[in-house]
Amino acid sequence: MCAEELMSDALGQALKAQDLDRAFDAAHKLKGGVNNLALEPISAYICELTELLRNKTPGDYDKLYGELMKEAKALFALTDEQG
């Protein structure tokens, strides 16, 4: 599994379309999966993004999503190396 598969394209597409309701749904689902798998390096990012979207708080969602994806890719690169 790669970072893009885990994070799903649904969140990125919803953010790109500025569809905050759909983005929240995608982020909330990912938050559950990330926390169930104890993926600590990315948990803080997805939790923050989910709460911002839940409240429709103005913010730089794209920047936070970028940081989330950066951490996810780094995490999955480690797991790919271990095999």
Contact map, one row per residue, 1 for C-alpha under 8 A:
11101100000000000000000000000000000000000000000000000000000000000000000000010000000
11111100000000000000000000000000000000000000000000000000000000000000000010010000000
11111110000000000000000000000000000000000000000000000000000000000000100110010000000
01111111100000000000000000000000000000000000000000000000000000000000100010000000000
11111111100000000000000000000000000000000000000000000000000000000000000000000000000
11111111000000000000000000000100000000000000000000000000000000000000000000000000000
00111111101000000000000000000100000000000000000000000000000000000000100100000000000
00011111111100000000000000000000000000000000000000000000000000000000000000000000000
00011011111110000000000000000000000000000000000000000000000000000000000000000000000
00000001111111000000001001000000000000000000000000000000000000000000000000000000000
00000011111111100000011101100000000000000000000000000000000000000000000000000000000
00000001111111110000001000000000000000000000000000000000000000001000000000000000000
00000000111111111000000000000000000000000000000000000000000000000000000000000000000
00000000011111111111011000000000000000000000000000000000000000000000000000000000000
00000000001111111111001000000000000000000000000000000000000011000000000000000000000
00000000000111111110000000000000000000000000000000000000000001000000000000000000000
00000000000011111110000000000000000000000000000000000000000000000000000000000000000
00000000000001111111001000000000000000000000000000000000000000000000000000000000000
00000000000001111111111000000000000000000000000000000000000000000000000000000000000
00000000000001100111111100000000000000000000000000001001000000000000000000000000000
00000000000000000011111110000000000000000000000000001100000000000000000000000000000
00000000001001000011111111000000000000000000000000000000000000000000000000000000000
00000000011101100111111111100000000000000000000000001000000000000000000000000000000
00000000001000000001111111110000000000000000000001001100000000000000000000000000000
00000000000000000000111111111000000000000000000000000000000000000000000000000000000
00000000011000000000011111111100000000000000000000000000000000000000000000000000000
00000000001000000000001111111110000000000000010011000000000000000000000000000000000
00000000000000000000000111111111000000000000000001000000000000000000000000000000000
00000000000000000000000011111111100000000000000000000000000000000000000000000000000
00000110000000000000000001111111110000000000010000000000000000000000000000000000000
00000000000000000000000000111111111000000010011001000000000000000000000000000000000
00000000000000000000000000011111111100000000000000000000000000000000000000000000000
00000000000000000000000000001111111110000000000000000000000000000000000000000000000
00000000000000000000000000000111111111110110000000000000000000000000000000000000000
00000000000000000000000000000011111111110010000000000000000000000000000000000000000
00000000000000000000000000000001111111100000000000000000000000000000000000000000000
00000000000000000000000000000000111111100000000000000000000000000000000000000000000
00000000000000000000000000000000011111110010000000000000000000000000000000000000000
00000000000000000000000000000000011111111110000000000000000000000000000000000000000
00000000000000000000000000000000011001111111000000000000000000000000000000000000000
00000000000000000000000000000000000000111111000000000000000000000000001100100000000
00000000000000000000000000000000010000111111110000000000000000000001001100000000000
00000000000000000000000000000010011001111111111000000000000000000000000000000000000
00000000000000000000000000000000000000011111111100000000000000000000000000000000000
00000000000000000000000000000000000000000111111110000000000000011011000000000000000
00000000000000000000000000100110000000000111111111000000000000000001000000000000000
00000000000000000000000000000010000000000011111111100000000000000000000000000000000
00000000000000000000000000000000000000000001111111110000000000000000000000000000000
00000000000000000000000000100000000000000000111111111000000010011000000000000000000
00000000000000000000000100110010000000000000011111111100000000000000000000000000000
00000000000000000000000000000000000000000000001111111110000000000000000000000000000
00000000000000000000000000000000000000000000000111111111111000000000000000000000000
00000000000000000001101100000000000000000000000011111111100000000000000000000000000
00000000000000000000100100000000000000000000000001111111100000000000000000000000000
00000000000000000000000000000000000000000000000000111111100000000000000000000000000
00000000000000000001000000000000000000000000000000011111110000000000000000000000000
00000000000000000000000000000000000000000000000000011111111000000000000000000000000
00000000000000000000000000000000000000000000000000010001111100000000000000000000000
00000000000000000000000000000000000000000000000000010000111110000000000000000000000
00000000000000000000000000000000000000000000000000000000011111110000000000000000000
00000000000000100000000000000000000000000000000010000000001111111000000000000000000
00000000000000110000000000000000000000000000000000000000000111111100000000000000000
00000000000000000000000000000000000000000000000000000000000111111110000000000000000
00000000000000000000000000000000000000000000100010000000000111111111000000000000000
00000000000100000000000000000000000000000000100010000000000011111111100000000000000
00000000000000000000000000000000000000000000000000000000000001111111110000000000000
00000000000000000000000000000000000000000000100000000000000000111111111000000000000
00000000000000000000000000000000000000000100110000000000000000011111111100000000000
00110010000000000000000000000000000000000000000000000000000000001111111110000000000
00000000000000000000000000000000000000000000000000000000000000000111111111000000000
00000000000000000000000000000000000000001100000000000000000000000011111111100000000
00100010000000000000000000000000000000001100000000000000000000000001111111110000000
01110000000000000000000000000000000000000000000000000000000000000000111111111000000
00000000000000000000000000000000000000000000000000000000000000000000011111111100000
00000000000000000000000000000000000000001000000000000000000000000000001111111110000
11100000000000000000000000000000000000000000000000000000000000000000000111111111000
00000000000000000000000000000000000000000000000000000000000000000000000011111111100
00000000000000000000000000000000000000000000000000000000000000000000000001111111110
00000000000000000000000000000000000000000000000000000000000000000000000000111111111
00000000000000000000000000000000000000000000000000000000000000000000000000011111111
00000000000000000000000000000000000000000000000000000000000000000000000000001111111
00000000000000000000000000000000000000000000000000000000000000000000000000000111111
00000000000000000000000000000000000000000000000000000000000000000000000000000011111
